[in-house]
Amino acid sequence: MTQQPPPAGPADPPDGPATPDLPDRVVRIYGELDLSTVPAFAGGFINFGYWSGLPGPADRLLTESDRVRSEEDLYRLVLGTFDRPQGRTALDVGCGRGLGCALALREFGLGTVIGLDAHPDQIARARKANAALLTASAQTSGRLEFVQGAAQRIPLPDDGVDCLFSVEAAQHFRDLAGFAREAARVLRPGGRLALTTFFARTRSAARELPALLPPYTDGLDVPHVVDEVAGTLTAAGLREVRVRSVGDGVWEYYDRYMAQQPELRDDWPRRYLTAYETGLLDYYLLTAGAG
Ligand SMILES: C[S@@+](CC[C@H](N)C(=O)[O-])C[C@H]1O[C@@H](n2cnc3c(N)ncnc32)[C@H](O)[C@@H]1O
């Protein structure tokens, strides 16, 4: 087992990428390599987690259930930005295994949650992981759905979504402007967007990050600059775009959790904390309104 994604290998699938909407490295990481099975993550989620609400002494040993809770809490942080979500229609862009969609339905009273992911394997895993909620006899039947599609080409009609959220997926998006346009299109007037992930703090930081973190060189992530992401949302017609740094609840604990892992194969996953502390990168929560 490894503690982080394996190094980029040579092989693309022999018959080409599984989807034209994703770069090859993203196809592999969420296809055959199934990133959610790497022990840096837990519980089927794939995010660095938001650890601020962790119970007990700050310096105690962190457990796997703390790790799962941190990943759920990142979803709770995002979903908590929506005012009165009860009964509304929500869309999770880059839903992975769809566990955040189930949490949204369970804890936030949403009427319908649609999980969107560009990778067909992730959609298959989401349907499997949430099979009990999807069965015709379940109370949630018809209220949860998983759809294959790309952030930059959302296969949904105009004005059908009240709450659009995305958790740790936008660092993969090559076409952020396309995503912003699609978000503005599918949101109803008055709808809200909440997006969280890690971005470069400045343009010069974006140039430095690839030397520190292999995912920026192997084709997995893009060092988007946070102010440019906010500007892209505004340019697409979203309003009141707000940017909040939430890195103080992410990096230190994630690094401590990783430091506890006996099988850490190499040290680069620990460099996210360095990147944060030296001002190169941060974790952000962006919110905006539509219409
Ligand atoms: C780091 S995982 C996060 C999954 C989930 N949100 C979570 O927190 O557990 C990123 C997900 O985004 C998906 N993804 C990457 N690029 C995408 C795109 N352009 N459109 C839609 N989904 C994308 C990947 O397939 C993957 O499932």
The ligand as an ORCA input file, in Angstrom:
! r2SCAN-3c Opt
* xyz 0 1
  C     -10.168     14.758     -5.161
  S     -11.621     13.988     -5.809
  C     -12.865     14.666     -4.703
  C     -14.082     13.794     -4.598
  C     -15.117     14.273     -3.574
  N     -15.562     15.619     -3.866
  C     -14.577     14.176     -2.168
  O     -14.291     15.220     -1.556
  O     -14.447     13.047     -1.678
  C     -11.903     14.887     -7.327
  C     -13.009     14.330     -8.219
  O     -13.227     15.270     -9.275
  C     -13.468     14.544    -10.485
  N     -13.129     15.441    -11.602
  C     -11.892     15.822    -12.013
  N     -12.001     16.653    -13.057
  C     -13.325     16.810    -13.316
  C     -14.062     17.565    -14.280
  N     -13.459     18.320    -15.181
  N     -15.410     17.490    -14.231
  C     -16.047     16.728    -13.306
  N     -15.395     15.975    -12.395
  C     -14.051     16.031    -12.387
  C     -12.591     13.319    -10.366
  O     -13.019     12.270    -11.232
  C     -12.711     12.995     -8.880
  O     -13.745     12.078     -8.632
*
